[in-house]
Amino acid sequence: MIEDFFNLCVYILVVIGDVTGMGYQLANIVIFVFLQPFLILLFFHLWRRERYLNDTLHRKTIRRSLESWL
């Protein structure tokens, strides 16, 4: 089963390489050396940004709530 999955992945890379004209090896390098790390960094940045915005909004909500009590 694992070998079949591996062969499917290799086949997909071969097709991507043929369609784009890059070839299997260059498609492999582009996907796993450039695209994957870029996506990891992008999603990490978006996650951190969302946490920052959520924390800021939460603090403002707490501040308003405290001001209304006073």
N, C-alpha and C positions, 0 to 999 in steps of 0.2 A: 504494500500500500504506500509506504514512504517513497519507494523507488518510482512508483507510478506518478506520485505527486511531483517529485523532483523532475522527472522527464516531462511532465506537463509544463512546469515552470521554464525549463530549458527551451521547450518548443515555443512558448510564448515569447521568450527573449529572442529566439531566432526569427520569429515572425515580425516582431518589432524592428529588429535589425534589418530585415529584408525590406519592410515597408518604408522605413526612413532612409534606407541606403547606408546606414552606419555599419551594419554587420553586427554579429552576436557579441563580440568582445567589447566593442565601443558602446553598444547599447547597455551592456552589463555595467561598464564603468560609469556611464552617465547616470544610470538609475541609482546604483548603490554607493557611488563615491560623491556625487554632487546632489542629486535630487533628494535622496532620503535624508542626509544630514541637514539640508536646507529646510525640508519640511519639519524635521524634529525641532530645529531652532525656531522656525516660524510659530509652531504650535506652542512651544515653551513661552515665547514672547507674548502670544495672545492670551495664554493662561495667566501669566504674571500680570498683564495689563488688566484683565478681567478681575483678578483678585484685588488689585489696587483700587479699581473703580468701585467694586463692591464694598471694600473696607471703608472707602471715603464716603460712600452713600450711607453706609451703616452708621458711621460716626455722626454724620449730619442728622440722621433720623433720631439718634439718641440725644443729641444736643437739643433738637427741637422739642423732644418729649420732656426733657428736664426743664427747659425754659417754660413750657406750658404749666408744669407743676409749680413753678416758683411764682 
